[in-house]
């Protein structure tokens, strides 16, 4: 099984589980693995910088407002 196939299978199983304990365990393991850190590409670093600049400038949308607009749009 390839790495991509394994990822897809894990994602599918996580999406369909209702067991909070399993979800917490998966999150813990993934968070623990991430504690080692990852190296961002220059494109990723630029995207983060843009996002932080948007946040600092107040160019944000509240979740509630976005959900309201989604409800209106999908009617």
C-alpha positions in Angstrom: 0.0 0.0 0.0 1.4 3.4 -1.0 1.7 6.3 1.4 -1.1 8.1 -0.4 -3.4 5.1 -0.3 -2.7 4.7 3.4 -3.4 8.4 4.1 -6.7 8.2 2.1 -7.7 5.1 4.1 -6.9 6.7 7.5 -8.8 9.9 6.5 -11.8 7.9 5.4 -11.9 5.9 8.7 -11.5 9.1 10.8 -14.3 10.8 8.9 -16.8 8.0 9.6 -15.9 7.1 13.2 -18.2 8.4 16.0 -15.8 7.1 18.7 -14.4 10.2 20.5 -11.7 8.1 22.2 -10.3 7.0 18.8 -10.4 10.6 17.5 -8.6 11.9 20.6 -6.0 9.2 20.3 -5.4 9.9 16.6 -5.1 13.7 17.4 -2.7 13.0 20.2 -0.5 10.8 18.0 -0.5 13.3 15.2 0.2 16.2 17.5 3.0 14.2 19.1 4.5 13.5 15.7 4.2 17.1 14.8 6.1 18.3 17.9 9.3 17.4 16.0 8.5 20.2 13.6 8.2 20.4 9.9 10.0 22.6 7.4 7.7 24.8 5.3 8.3 25.5 1.7 8.9 29.1 0.6 5.4 29.2 -0.9 3.9 28.0 2.4 5.8 30.6 4.4 4.6 33.3 2.0 1.0 32.1 2.4 1.3 32.2 6.2 2.7 35.7 6.0 -0.2 36.8 3.8 -2.6 35.3 6.3 -1.0 37.0 9.3 -1.0 40.3 7.4 -4.7 39.9 6.7 -5.3 39.2 10.4 -3.3 42.2 11.5 -5.2 44.4 9.1 -8.6 43.1 10.2 -9.4 41.4 7.0 -11.2 38.5 8.6 -14.6 36.9 8.5 -16.3 35.5 11.6 -17.3 31.9 11.5 -20.9 32.9 12.3 -21.1 35.4 9.4 -19.7 32.8 7.0 -22.2 30.2 8.2 -25.0 32.7 7.7 -23.9 33.4 4.2 -23.6 29.7 3.4 -27.1 29.0 4.7 -28.5 31.8 2.4 -26.4 30.7 -0.6 -27.5 27.1 -0.4 -31.2 27.6 -0.1 
